[in-house]
Amino acid sequence: MPVRPTAVLPSLLATALAASALTACGGSGSDPDTVKVSFKQSTDNSIHVMDDYLADIKKQFEKANPGKKVELVPIKAPDSEYYTKLQQMLRSAKTAPDLVYEDTFLINSDITSGYLKPLDAYLAKWPDWNRFIDTAKAAAKAEDGKTYGVPDGTDTRGLWYDKGIFAKAGLPSDWQPKTWDEVLDAARTIKRRVPDVTPLNVYTGKPAGEAAAMQGFEMLLYGTEDRLYDDSAKKWIAGSQGFEDSLSFVETVYREKLGPDVSTALDPNIQTIVRGDLLPKGKLGIDLDGSWLPQDWLPGSGHEWPEWSSKLGLAYMPTQHGQSPGKVSMSGGWTWAVPAKAANPDLAFDFIRTMQTKANAQKWYVANSGISVREDVAADPAYAKAQPGIKFFTDLVASTHYRPAYPAYPKVSTAIQEAMEGVTTGDTSVEEAARNYDDSLKEATNDQVIEK
Amino acid sequence: MNRRSLVRALPVTPALVLLLLFLAGPIAYCAYIAFTDLQLTGQAESSFVGFENFRTAFQDEQFLNAVWLTLVFTVVSSLIGQNTLGLALAALMQRASKPVRTLTGGIVITAWVLPEVVAGFLLYAFFRKEGTLNALLDLLHLPSQNWLFTLPILAVSFANVWRGTAFSMLVYTAALGEIPKEITEAAEVDGAGGWRRMWHITLPMIRRSIGTNLMLNTLQTLSVFGLIWVMTRGGPGDKSQTLPLFMYEQAFQNSMIGYGTAVALLLLLVGSVFSVVYMRLLRTEV
C-alpha cells in the first residue's frame, strides 16, 4: 500500500498546479485594457522597496493612459523558486502575464525555451534606449542577436574592508591592492595582528549557490587571462590555467584559515551571516561582495547601520598579477521582459517606458541601491550623492563582465560551486577539482567544450 | 454490468472521478514525463527518450549517494528512532502518574504539531555552531562542534526522530491500552519480570500495530523534504542529500523536470519495496 511516497509526486506537480491555479484566476487576455505585471516580492516582510516603486509607476501610468489599468501580480519567493514559478506561468497563454521581471542569470535560458518576445521593434522607436550603455544593452541579447529585455540597473562587485580592523593591523586606511598576492598578504597580516576576527571572506561551495560562483570564483577567473566561455568559438572552456589558479586562491584562503571557519563558510545562511553579523559587528576584515550590501543597512530595513560608510572602505578587486585593466568586476542584474504569450505586449512596453523615464529610473536606482546602466542618470550628481559608495560601483560598470548566461550556465555554475567546495574542505586537490569540473562541464553543455 | 449494480455504483462515481482526476492523473502524467527530456527552461521542445533518465540515474554517483543516505536516514530515524522511542515512551507512560503523562505527552505532541519548516528552524538553531546544543556542551566543559557540518545526516535524523516520535507514541499507546489487564496480571502472578512480559506478551500482542506503524513511519520519512532543506539544504556537499532533495535539485535548480521525475518514480519504488516487506512480515506472523 504505497500511499505516502506517491505524495512526493503530486507535491512536485502541486507546485506546478498551485502556480497555474493561483495566477489563472484572472487569466491574461481577458481584458485588453489591463496590463498584468509580475514581479518578485521580497520574502522579508519589512522590505517593500519594489512594491512601493511599482505602485507609484502604476499610478503614473493609469493617469497618463486613461481607461488603461495596471494589475500587479507579486510572486513572493526566494530567487530559485521565483524562477520556477515564473517559468511555469510563462508556459501557457492562460497564465502568462504581460510583463515579467527576469534575472539576467536565466534570461537566455527562457529565450531558448521560447518564453519571451523580442523587443527590437519597440526599442528601435524608443529614443531612451540610446541612453543605455552598451554592455547593459548586451545583458538581455540572445544568441540570435535580438534583445529580449530592458535592464533596470545592474550590480558590480568589489572588496569591502573594515577600516577599524585595518588600523589595528597597521594596514592603510585607503587600501587598494594591485594583485591577488596583495589581497592575501593583507589577510595574513590581519590574521597575525588581529587574531579574533575573520580576515577575508570569499563565498564558496554549493550552500552559497550563485554567490559562490559569481562573487567568489568568477571575480577571480575574470582577473586571469582565461574566461568561462569562448565567444568566438561559441564553446565553453575546459582545462584552463586561470581556472586552476582561481581554485588555488580559494584553497589558499581556507587552508591558511584566512576565511571564515569552513563550517560557517558552508552554512546555507552565510550571506546573511556576513551582512547581518560579521560586517556590522566588526568581525570581518575584507569581504569580496556585491554593490547591494547597503540595501540591508538602510533605515527601515530592520538592520539599520547608517555608520557603515565611515566604518567600511571600498577597493577594486585587482587582476591576478595586476595586468591591464588592473581591476575586475562581474555584473548581473534584472531586466523587464515581455512574455511570448502576453496578451497585451504593446501596453506592456508602454509600462516599461513609464518605468524608464529618467526621473523614474533614477528613483529606482536610489531606492534599491542599484547601479545605473543609463549614462544620463550616472552623470547626474543627485544620483552619485544619493548614497556613499554608489560612485565607486558605478565607475566599475565600464570594466565589468557579464556572465555567459546561456542555457547551460546554471549547471556550469553548480559545477563551479562543487569544485570550490572540494578545495575549501580539502577533500580534493586543485588539480582533481579542476578535472572534475571539466567532466561536469562536458556533461552540462553537451560536449560544447574546447580544451585550453 | 446489470442495471442494479450500475445504480449502486452511482453514489461512488463522484469520488472515483475526483480520485482519477487529482490522484491518478498527476501520477500518470509524472510517469509519462519521466520518460521525456522535459526541461523547465532552456529548451524549445521536449522529446521521448525511453529509459535514458533511469540509465543516467544509475550511473550518477550523486544519485547512488542519495539512495544510500535515504536508507541511512530511514533506518536510523524511522525504524530505530521514532519506532523504538515511541514504543518506550508509550510503555513508560502507562505506568507514570497523570501529571507526568500529560506533560510528556504534551511536549512530544507539540513537536509533532509544529509545521515541518518551523521544526526545521528550531533544530537548525539547536545544532548550529552558536546553537543551544553547543551552549549546553560548553556549560558541561565538553568539546563543541558544528554538528550540521560534521554529522549532517545524523543531525537531520535526530530532527526527524524529535518531530515524528509522537505519531508512534500515539499508535502504541492505543495498542497497549487494548491488551487485556488479566493477561498481564496472570503473567505477573506467574512470576514474569518486566522484560519477559514485554517480550513474550506485549510485543506479540501488538505485532499488528508495530507493522502498521513501521510502514507509515517509513513512508513518511522517505518523503521528508522541508526539515532537511531548512537545516542543511542537503549539504555540506551532498552529505545529507536524500532522494527528495536530490530530486528537487535536478528538477527545479537544474531545470531537468524529466530527470527529476524519473528520480521521483524511483523513490516511489523504494517505498513500495519497504511496504511489501512489511506486509509480508505482517502476513506470516499474525
Interface residues (C-beta under 8 A of the other chain):
Chain A: M1 P2 V3 R4 P5 T6 A7 V8 L9 P10 S11 L12 L13 T15 L17 S80 E81 Y83 T84 Q87 Q88 L106 S109 D110 T112 S113 G114 Y115 G205 K206 P207 D261 V262 S263 T264 L266 D267 P268 P407 A408 P410 K411 T414 E418 E421 T425 D427
Chain B: F22 L23 P26 I27 Y29 C30 Q39 L40 T41 G42 Q43 A44 R128 K129 N146 L148 F149 T150 M215 L216 L219 Q220 L222 S223 F225 T232 R233 G235 P236 G237 D238 P244 M247 A251 F252 Q253 N254 S255 G260 T261 A264 L265 L267 L268 V270 G271 S272 S275 M279
